[in-house]
Amino acid sequence: MYFITDEAGIPAATASAWFNGKDGALHWVAVREDMQGKGLSKPIVSAALLRLRDLGYTRVTLGTQPPSWVAVKVYLEFGFRPVRPAAQKEYNGWVQVFSKLGTDFPEELCTDYRLP
């Protein structure tokens, strides 16, 4: 688990590097509300990903949700990509995320997904 603290030594951002044997996992990424927008997300994510790389992991997963589209933007910049949505609700959410980011949802992620 990694932390960035503010001037008073209080945690301002955190991320965890987990692993389940086969894959690494980026988990519990958070930036304190009053510290958001100050450029803390990329350094904290970098620290966790570097640790996983140092441990020999070449694949890293993470869980997120469409309402966290600002965080999704950061994850996309690091090379993460959504997996095939399993339900219409998730598909619509990802379409909304990519729309907010100003790009189209990559339909190739849904090659075995059929719209109703």
Number of C-alpha atoms within 10 A of each C-alpha: 15 17 19 17 13 11 8 6 8 10 15 18 23 23 23 21 20 20 16 7 7 10 14 23 20 19 19 17 20 18 22 11 9 8 14 13 9 8 10 18 21 13 15 21 23 13 18 24 23 13 17 22 14 10 11 11 17 12 12 17 15 15 10 14 12 17 12 10 19 12 18 22 15 14 18 11 11 13 7 15 14 17 9 15 16 11 12 13 9 14 19 13 17 22 17 18 22 17 13 13 14 9 11 13 18 12 11 9 13 16 8 10 15 8 8 4
